[in-house]
Amino acid sequence: MKKAVLTISALLICLCMLTVGCARSAMNLSGNAAYAEEAQYAPMPGAAFNNEKDSDSVDSAADKVNSVLADRKVIKNADLTIQTLEFDSFITSVIDKTNELGGYVQNNDTSGKSYGYSGNLRSAYMTVRIPAEKYDEFLSSVDGLGNIIRRSESVKDITDSYVDTEARLSSIKTEYQTLLDLLSKAETLEDIIKLQDRLSDVRYEMEALESTLSNYDKQVALSTIEMDIREVERQTAAEKESFGDEVSRRFNESLEDVGFGFTRFAAWLIGNLPVLLVMLFFLVALPLIIVFICLKAAKKRRIKHQAAEAERLAKSASATVEPNNSQKK
């Protein structure tokens, strides 16, 4: 039986080692694949700018890309999850930077620090609208204020939809003007009614298309950046750590957690001492007092009962002695 247990334990240890090795290999492969993909598009050292001609060609290509993007209708959005050690100053800095760049805060929802939960951390969910040309500058400033642990960006090209809507609006406006001309020349009441009904439909469609284009323009002009802001006591490490650094960091964090736990427990104990004393009185002291009173009353009753029994026995003895004395006489 003991040999079988040892065999099973050895098999489990081998299986765990194999699993860890496979996971490590998968991480290395994925990292190598990402590096290979990045290297595929990265210029070789010393080969990208060998002469002025190559530099000029790269600059002209970048200018062409920027020119193409400038002619497109593009909506830029970002979704960030940020850690900060200084929650209040971070929120203030984000609002100030937003106003400085000509944007505005669309939503700001802050939670935390509720009564009865001392020491809890705060969080905020903010939505800001930033001019599209200031989009990259705002993200760079936020990255310098806190630790971005998640960053999701999206670029939506609506050029085709925008052009189609513009073409449709132009066609509708032409039809609208034609209907107005026909209405001015209409002679019968039936024709006037039909033209007015059609004019109402065309006017409604024209207003809807204009509203769509206006909405497109607002989304293109102002980028939407949503931020999930979390107050932390320690920020997540930004760089990859060696084994020794990770062990050292985790050990120090554990010591800090233990110290923090003792501190919070002492604060909780001292802060709730009146409540604990009242609970101690009702749960321990009061039952002991009641038991003591009951025992004392029982003892008194027992002593009283013993005294009454002794008195009764004494009376019985004296009653027995008196008849005997009478008989002797």
C-alpha positions in Angstrom: 0.0 0.0 0.0 2.8 2.4 0.9 4.6 1.6 -2.3 1.5 2.3 -4.4 1.1 5.7 -2.7 4.7 6.6 -3.4 4.3 5.6 -7.0 1.2 7.7 -7.5 2.9 10.7 -5.8 5.9 10.4 -8.2 3.5 10.3 -11.2 1.7 13.4 -10.0 5.0 15.3 -9.5 6.1 14.3 -13.0 2.8 15.5 -14.4 3.0 18.8 -12.7 6.5 19.3 -14.0 5.5 18.4 -17.5 2.5 20.9 -17.3 4.7 23.7 -16.1 7.3 23.0 -18.8 4.6 23.0 -21.6 3.2 26.3 -20.3 6.6 27.8 -20.2 7.4 26.6 -23.7 4.0 28.0 -25.0 4.8 31.4 -23.4 8.3 31.4 -25.0 6.8 30.4 -28.4 4.2 33.1 -28.3 6.8 35.6 -27.2 9.1 34.5 -30.0 6.3 34.7 -32.5 5.4 38.2 -31.4 9.0 39.2 -31.7 9.3 37.6 -35.1 6.2 39.4 -36.3 7.6 42.7 -35.0 11.0 42.1 -36.5 9.3 41.4 -39.9 8.1 44.9 -40.1 11.0 46.6 -38.3 13.9 48.0 -40.3 17.3 46.3 -40.0 19.8 48.3 -37.9 22.0 50.4 -40.1 20.0 49.7 -43.2 17.0 52.0 -42.8 18.8 55.3 -43.1 21.9 54.5 -45.0 21.7 57.7 -47.0 19.6 60.7 -47.4 17.7 59.2 -50.3 16.3 56.4 -48.0 15.4 59.0 -45.4 13.6 61.1 -47.9 11.7 58.1 -49.2 10.6 57.2 -45.7 9.5 60.7 -44.9 7.6 61.0 -48.2 5.9 57.7 -47.5 4.9 58.9 -44.0 3.6 62.1 -45.5 1.5 60.1 -48.0 0.0 58.0 -45.2 -0.8 61.1 -43.2 -2.3 62.7 -46.3 -4.5 59.7 -47.0 -5.6 59.5 -43.3 -6.4 63.3 -43.4 -8.7 62.8 -46.3 -10.5 59.9 -44.5 -13.3 60.2 -42.0 -11.9 58.2 -39.0 -13.3 57.8 -35.5 -10.7 57.1 -32.8 -11.7 55.6 -29.5 -9.7 54.3 -26.6 -10.5 52.2 -23.5 -8.0 52.3 -20.6 -7.6 50.6 -17.2 -5.2 52.7 -15.0 -3.7 52.2 -11.6 -2.7 55.2 -9.5 -1.2 55.7 -6.1 -2.5 59.3 -5.8 -6.2 59.1 -6.7 -7.3 62.7 -6.1 -4.3 64.3 -7.8 -4.7 61.9 -10.8 -8.4 62.8 -11.3 -7.6 66.5 -11.0 -4.7 66.2 -13.5 -6.9 64.3 -16.0 -9.6 67.0 -15.8 -7.1 69.8 -16.1 -5.4 68.1 -19.2 -8.8 67.6 -20.8 -9.8 71.2 -20.5 -6.3 72.3 -21.6 -6.6 70.3 -24.9 -10.1 71.7 -25.6 -12.1 68.7 -24.6 -14.6 68.0 -21.9 -15.5 65.4 -19.3 -18.6 63.5 -20.4 -19.0 61.2 -17.4 -17.2 61.0 -14.0 -18.4 58.3 -11.6 -16.4 57.9 -8.4 -17.0 55.3 -5.7 -15.3 54.1 -2.5 -14.6 55.3 1.0 -18.1 54.3 2.2 -18.9 54.5 5.9 -18.1 51.4 7.9 -15.4 50.1 5.6 -12.3 51.9 6.6 -9.2 51.6 4.5 -11.1 50.6 1.3 -9.7 51.8 -2.0 -11.5 54.1 -4.4 -12.3 53.7 -8.1 -13.6 56.0 -10.9 -15.0 55.5 -14.3 -14.4 58.6 -16.6 -15.4 59.3 -20.2 -13.7 62.2 -21.8 -14.0 63.7 -25.3 -10.8 65.0 -26.8 -10.2 66.7 -30.1 -8.9 64.1 -32.6 -5.7 66.0 -33.3 -4.9 66.0 -29.5 -5.7 62.3 -29.1 -2.1 61.0 -29.0 -1.0 63.9 -26.7 -3.7 63.1 -24.2 -2.9 59.4 -24.1 0.8 60.2 -23.6 0.0 62.5 -20.7 -2.2 59.9 -19.0 0.5 57.3 -19.4 2.8 59.6 -17.5 0.3 60.2 -14.7 -0.6 56.6 -13.8 0.2 53.0 -14.7 -1.8 51.8 -17.7 -2.4 48.0 -17.2 -4.8 47.7 -20.1 -5.1 49.7 -23.3 -7.6 49.1 -26.1 -7.8 51.4 -29.1 -10.1 51.3 -32.1 -10.1 53.2 -35.3 -13.3 53.1 -37.4 -13.2 54.4 -41.0 -16.6 55.8 -41.9 -15.5 57.5 -45.1 -17.7 55.3 -47.4 -20.8 55.7 -45.2 -20.1 59.5 -45.0 -19.8 59.9 -48.7 -22.9 57.8 -49.4 -24.8 59.9 -46.9 -23.6 63.1 -48.5 -24.6 61.8 -52.0 -28.0 60.8 -50.7 -28.5 64.2 -49.1 -27.5 66.0 -52.3 -30.0 63.9 -54.3 -32.7 64.5 -51.7 -32.1 68.3 -51.8 -32.3 68.2 -55.6 -35.6 66.4 -55.4 -36.8 68.8 -52.7 -36.1 71.8 -55.0 -37.8 70.1 -57.9 -40.9 69.4 -55.9 -41.0 73.1 -54.8 -40.8 74.1 -58.4 -43.6 71.7 -59.4 -45.7 72.9 -56.4 -45.4 76.5 -57.6 -46.8 75.4 -61.0 -49.5 73.0 -59.8 -53.0 74.0 -60.7 -55.3 71.3 -59.3 -56.0 70.7 -55.7 -55.2 67.0 -56.1 -51.7 67.7 -57.5 -51.0 70.2 -54.7 -51.9 67.7 -52.0 -49.7 65.0 -53.5 -46.8 67.3 -53.9 -47.1 68.6 -50.3 -47.2 65.0 -49.0 -44.1 64.1 -50.9 -42.4 67.3 -49.7 -43.1 66.3 -46.1 -41.5 62.9 -46.6 -38.5 64.4 -48.4 -38.0 67.1 -45.8 -38.1 64.4 -43.0 -35.5 62.3 -44.8 -33.3 65.3 -45.5 -33.3 66.3 -41.8 -32.4 62.7 -40.8 -29.5 62.6 -43.2 -28.3 66.0 -42.0 -28.5 64.7 -38.4 -26.5 61.7 -39.4 -23.8 63.7 -41.0 -23.6 66.1 -38.0 -23.3 63.1 -35.7 -20.5 61.7 -37.9 -18.7 65.0 -37.8 -18.8 65.1 -34.0 -17.5 61.6 -33.6 -14.6 62.3 -36.1 -13.8 65.7 -34.5 -13.9 64.4 -30.9 -12.3 61.1 -29.8 -13.9 59.2 -27.0 -11.6 57.9 -24.2 -13.0 55.8 -21.5 -10.9 55.2 -18.3 -11.4 52.7 -15.5 -9.3 54.3 -12.8 -8.3 52.2 -9.7 -6.6 53.4 -6.6 -3.9 50.9 -5.5 -1.3 50.7 -2.7 1.3 49.2 -5.1 1.4 49.5 -8.8 1.9 46.4 -11.1 5.5 46.0 -12.3 5.8 47.5 -15.8 8.9 45.5 -16.8 9.6 41.7 -16.9 11.3 40.6 -13.7 13.9 38.0 -13.2 13.3 35.1 -10.8 15.3 36.6 -8.0 13.7 40.1 -8.4 10.2 38.5 -8.4 10.9 36.5 -5.2 12.3 39.5 -3.5 9.4 41.7 -4.5 6.8 39.1 -3.4 8.6 38.6 -0.1 8.7 42.4 0.6 5.0 42.6 -0.4 4.1 39.8 1.9 5.9 41.6 4.8 4.0 44.7 4.0 0.7 42.8 3.8 1.4 41.3 7.2 2.2 44.6 8.7 -0.8 46.2 7.1 -3.0 43.4 8.4 -1.8 43.9 12.0 -2.2 47.6 11.7 -5.8 47.3 10.4 -6.6 44.7 13.1 -5.3 47.0 15.8 -7.3 49.9 14.4 -10.4 47.8 14.1 -10.0 46.5 17.7 -9.5 49.9 19.2 -12.2 51.6 17.2 -14.8 48.9 18.0 -13.7 48.5 21.7 -16.9 49.9 23.1 -19.1 47.6 21.0 -16.9 44.6 22.0 -17.1 45.5 25.7 -20.9 45.6 25.5 -21.0 42.3 23.6 -18.6 40.8 26.1 -20.8 41.9 29.0 -24.0 40.5 27.5 -22.4 37.3 26.2 -20.0 36.4 29.1 -20.4 38.6 32.2 -24.2 38.8 32.4 -24.6 35.0 32.1 -21.9 34.5 34.8 -23.7 36.9 37.1 -27.0 35.2 36.5 -25.4 31.8 37.2 -23.8 33.1 40.4 -27.1 34.6 41.6 -28.9 31.3 40.9 -26.2 29.2 42.7 -26.3 31.6 45.7 -30.1 31.4 45.9 -29.9 27.6 45.6 -27.4 27.5 48.4 -29.6 29.6 50.7 -32.6 27.4 50.0 -30.5 24.3 50.8 -29.2 25.7 54.1 -32.8 26.8 55.0 -34.0 23.3 54.1 -31.3 21.7 56.2 -32.1 23.9 59.2 -35.8 23.1 58.9 -35.0 19.4 58.7 -32.7 19.6 61.8 -35.4 21.5 63.7 -38.0 18.9 62.7 -35.7 16.0 63.8 -35.1 17.8 67.1 -38.8 18.2 67.8 -39.4 14.6 67.0 -36.7 13.5 69.4 -38.0 15.7 72.2 -41.5 14.3 71.6 -40.3 10.7 71.9 -38.3 11.4 75.2 -41.3 13.1 77.0 -43.6 10.0 76.9 -40.8 7.7 78.2 -40.2 10.0 81.1 -43.9 9.9 82.0 -44.0 6.2 81.9 -41.0 6.0 84.3 -42.7 8.2 86.8 
